[in-house]
Amino acid sequence: MNESRARGRRFSGRTLPGPAILLLMMLLLLGASRDKWVALADGDLAFARRMTAAEARFDQEFFDDVVDERIPHFRDRTCLVTPSTLAGLPNSQVARIQWFSEEYCEPWNYFWARELQRCHGKFAPKWCNEQDREQDLTRHLGIKGYFDRLAVELESERGSLVRFNIMEVLVSRLRVWPLGFYPKGGLCGLMVKPVSAFLEHATVDDALTVGAQLSGPCSRNSELADAFRGYRDRADRLTDEQRDVLDALVAFVYTTKLRKFVETPEAPKKPLDPASFKTGPDASALLLARVQAHYELWRNGNIAALWDEQCVDARADTTWEECDRAIRWFTKKIPVVTASVRSVKVAGNLARVISNVTYAGSKKHGRTGQPVSDDETTYWVFENDNWFTWNLGAEDPDNEWRKREKQAVDVTFPEEAK
């Protein structure tokens, strides 16, 4: 097949399934030769090894620079890659984007769409109700085989990069559909075996990176904490910072220190001068885009992405379960219909945004049953070169805003941009 025909198969509407999906379909249909969960794990192992062969790390930087930039709707279960997405990129970058789309994203979505088919229709099992807080997938599906297969490979592999990539693929699955939308108790329990196998031969930086990512969704999991306690106790030549982070992981409570380490494990970025971005056009446009995307996520009930957009302080003061519970309640009872930005003020790295939001009516909550519009205030913090929401947790952003309000600057946008 020549190059033009190959690209046509990949990007022109994608009428033919990719090779990874075809393989998965065969395994699911044949069934008897291998367990379907083992087949799913083997697909992820193949992707991790392909990344390793290219000397690429499947880490947060990969998601930031490749996935979020080139496959912007990935978190909404879209794996599509278009020719314009790849324009001007070097061949090595194009290959990695294609691998991600065809080997990481598509087979996973295909598998779960098939697996959760039972949840559609009049006689769907009770646990399928997405508002049910007790819907522990590990009690209803044989997903343990997926985790165990990856654990076996982590026990036998010795190369540090391939072990890291396998572990990161597994950790990333807790953040994407559908696992990102379910309670994490049972899932985090299944993480103990692969994490323990990974820590047996992990470098300190890799162990801290994985631990910091798990400390959010798997906070206060005592078995995972024990795994990191054992790693800390047998590790040699730890720096003070590394030991502090391991101590936090042993406590397994998500803290600002953990997030800073996982996002900048080697050299923290130089803090930006607030004056350089509080009214700058780039940061202002970015803030408006983030606010608009925020309400789109609420409309879609995208819990994983709404958690990801929380700022450091919000994550430190709440848990995934609290965030999950609040978002599920609101999206079911009073879902957002439309939203438009009315005013924006910025003081240093803190922004206050007032939006006019239309909610679907709910008689149970004092509404008439008709759509109702209200002004809503959200706060946003500029950190790590982006805006993050500060609307969860024990700390009240109103108090911080009142301290800065005298220095606040109005930010204006073209009317059509709002």
N, C-alpha and C positions, 0 to 999 in steps of 0.2 A: 504494500500500500504506500503510495507516495505521500509526501508531506501535506499537500493541499487536501487530499482526501482524508487523511488522518485528522487534520484540524477541523474539517467539515463534520466528521463524526463526533468530535468532541464538543464543538461549540455551536453548531447550527441547529438549535432546538433540541438537540440530544435525543433523537428518536431511538437510538440503540443503547442498551445498557452497557456500561463499561465492563471490562474484564473482571474486575473485583466483584461486581454484582453478579455477573454470570456464574462465577465460581461459587459464590455464596448461595445462589439459587439452586445450583446442582446439589450442593451439600444438604440444603434444607429439604429438597425433594427426595434425595436418596436416603437421608436420615440415618439409616442403619449403620453406615460406616463410621460416622463420627457424631457425637453429640452436637447439637446446633450451637450451644454456648461455647464449646471448644472451637467450633468453626469461626464463630464471631471473634473470639480471642486471637485465633491464628491470623485473621485479617489484620487486626491491630498490630500483632507482632511483625507481620510482613512490612507494614508501613513504618514501624519504628526502625527496623533493620535497613530499609531503603534510605531513610533519613541518615542513619549512621554511616552507611556506605558513602554518602555524599558529604560526610563530616559536618553535618548540620545538627544543631541542638533543637529539640522540640520543646522550647521553653516559652516563657511569657513574652520575650522579645519577638519570637517567631509569630505569636498571635498578634502582637501590636503592629509589627512591620509588614507582615504578609497577609494574615487572615483578615484583620479588621480593615486594612487598607484596600485589599484586592477582592475580598469576598464579604462585602459589608453586611449582607443579610444572612450570613452563616448562622448567627444566633437565633434567627427566625426559621431555621430548618431549610435554608436555601443553599445549595451547594454550587449553584450556577457560576461558571466562569465564562466571560465573554471576551471576544478578541480585543475590545477596547481596554479591558482590564489589564491585559498583558502587554499593551503597546509600550515600546521603549524599554522593556525589561531585558536584562541579560538572560541567556538561555538557562543558566543554573537556577535563576529565580523563577522563570516560567515553569521549569520542571517541578520545582517544589510546590508551587501553587497547584499544578495539575495533580501531583501525588495527593496533596491534601484533599482536593475536591473528589477525586476518583477512588481513593483508597481509604481515606479516613472518614470523610463526610457521607458520601453516597451509600456505601454498604451499611453503615450504622443506621442511617435513617430508613433505608429499605427494610432492614431486619426488624426494627422496632415498629414500623408501620404495620408489618405483617403480624408481629407478635401481639400487638395491642388491638388487632382487629376485633377480638372478642369483646372489646369495650364499646363497640358501636352497635346500635340496635336496641330493641325494646327489652331484650332479656340479658343485658350486660350484667356481669357479676357486680355485686354491691361495691367491692373494693375499687372498681374502675372509676367511681365518682371522683372527679378531680378536686372536689371540695372536701373530700373525706380525709381528715387528719390522721386516720389510722391505716392508710393504704401503704403498708410496708411491702414493697415489691418482693423483698426476699422471702416473704411468707407465701406469696402467691405464684412466683415464677422460679424456675431453676437457675437463676442468674449466678448462683454460687460457682457453677462450673466455669464461668467466664473468669472470675477472680482467681480461682484455683489454678487454671491453666497458665495465667500470667505469673503467678507465684512460682510455679515449677520452673518456668524459663528464667526467672530472676535468681533462682537457686543455682542453676547450672551455668549461666552466663558469667563471664569474668571481665569483659571489656567495660570500662567505666562509662563510655559514651552510650553504648547500646543499652546498658542497664538503666542509665538515666532516662533515655528516650522511652523505653518500655514503661518505666514508672510514671513519666510525665503524661504519656497517652492515657494511662489508667486514671491518674488524678484529674485530667481534663474531662474525662467522661462524667465525673460527678457534677460538672458545671453546665453540661449541654443537655438538650432534650434527648430522652425523657427523664433521665436520672436527676437532672437539675431541678425538676419540678416536684420531686417526691421527698418525703421525710428521710433524713440521712442516717437515722439510728442504725437500722439493719445494714445499710450499705457500708457505713463506716466500720461496722463490725467485720464485714467481709474484707476490708482493707488491711486488717491486722496481719494476715499471713503474707501477702505480697510486700507490705512495708517492712516487715521483719526480715524477709529474705533480701530485700534491697539494702537495708542498713548493714547487713553483714559485711559488705565490701564497698560501701559508698564513701566517696570523698566527703570531707566535712562540708564544703560549700554545697554539694549536691544534696546532702542530707538536710541541710538547713533550708534550702530552696523548696524541697518537697514538703518538709514539715510545716513551713510557714503557709504553704498553700492549703494544706489539710487542716490547719488550726482553725480556719473559718467554718467550713461545713461540718467538721468533725470535732468541734470544740468539746472539751471535757470528756473525751473518750478515754477511759482509764487504761484500756489495753494498748492503745496507740501511745499513750503517755509512757507506759512501761517500756515499749520498744525504744523510744527515744531516751529514756533513762538509762537503759542498758548501753546504748550507743555512746552516750555522754561519759559513762563510767569507764568504758574501755578505750575511748579516744585519747590519742597522745598529742601533745604540743598544740593545745587549743589556745587561740588568742582570747583576751578578756571579752571581746565582743561575741565571739563564737560561743564561749561558755555561757554568757548572759542569754543568748538566744536559745541555746539548748535548755537552759533552766526554765525559760518561758514555755518551751515545747513540752517539757516534763509536766509543767502545770497545765499545759494544753488549753490556754486561754488566749484568744486572738488579741494581740496588742499592737500598738503603733510600731514598736521595735521590730516585730515580725514582718509587718508589711513593708517597712522601709528596707529590710534586708532582702526580701524576695524580689523587690523591684529594682534594687540597686546593690547587688551583692558585693561588688568590688569597689566602686567609687561613686558615692552619692553625688547627684547632680547639684551644681551650684544654685542656690536659691535665686529666683528671679527677682529683680527689683520691682516692687509692686507698681511703681510709676510707669514701668515700661509696658505693662499689659492691661492696666485697669480700664483704660479708655482706648487702647490700641485697636485698630480695625480687625486684625487677625483674631485676637482673643475675644473681641466682642462678637464677631461672626461665629466663632467656635461655641461661645456660650449660648447664643440663640439656637444653633443647631442642636446642642445638647438638651436644651429645654424642650424643643419640639420633639426630639427623639424620646425624651422622658415620658411625655404624655402618650406617644405612640406605644411605648412599652406597657404603660398602664392599660391602654385599650386592649392590647393583645394578652395581658396577664403574663408577661414574660418575666417571671420571678428571678431566674438566674441572672438576666441582664440588669434588672433593677438592683439586685444585690451588688453586682460588679460596679455600678455607678456610684455607690456610697463612698463618701470620703473616709479618710483614716479614722477620725474621731468617731464617726457614726458606727463604723465597724467595730471599734474597740469597745463601744458601750452597748452593743446589742449582739444578738446571735442570728445565724441563718434562720433558725426555727421561728424566732420572733418576727423577722422580716417576712418570711414565708407566710406566717399566720395572718399578719396584717394585710398583705397584698391580696391573698386569697379572699379574705373577708370583704375588702373594698371592691374588688373586681366583680364579685358575685352580687353584692347588695346594692352598690351604687356605682355602676361602671361609668367610666369617662366616655363621652360621645365626641366632643370637640374641645379644643383649647387654643387660645391665642394670647400672645404676650402683650400686656398693657404697658408695663413700665419696668425698667431695670436700673438699679443703682449699684455701684461698685465702690467698696472701701477697702483698699489694699487688695488682699487675695480673697475677700469675702464679697459675694454678690447677693442682693435681694431681688427676686424676680416676682412680680405680681402678674398673674395670668387670669384671664376670664375663662372659666372652665364650665362646660355644660355637662351635667350628669343625667343619666337616665333616671326617671322618677321611681321612687319606691315608697308605697303607702306605709310600709312597715316602719319607716324611719321618718315619719312626719311629713312626707312629701305627698303631692296630689296624685302621683302616678304619671304626671307629665314631666318632660325634661325640664330641669331647673339649672339656671346659670348662676355661678357665684365667683367672686374674686378669691383666688387662692395664692398664698405666699409660699414660695420655696426659697431655700438658701443654697448657695453653691460656693464651693471652696476651690481655689486654683492651686493645684499641687501636682507634681510630676508631669508638668507641661499639659495639663488638661483640667477641665472643670468637673467636679464631683459633687453630688448632692449631699446635703447635711440636714436630713429630715427624720432621722431615726436616732435612738439612743437616749441616754439619761441626760446628757448635756443639752441645754436649751440654746439654740442658735440665736434666739431673740435677744438674750442677754449680751452675747458677743456683739451683735449688730448695734445695740444701743450704745455700746462703748465707742463704736467707730462711726456712728451715723453723721456726726458733724463733719467728718472728712469725706463723706460719700459723694460720688460724682454721678450725675445722670448719664446714661448711655442711650443714645438714640439709634433707631434702625429705620430704614425705609418702610413705609406702611405695608407695602406688598410682601416684605420679608417676614412679617409677623404672622 
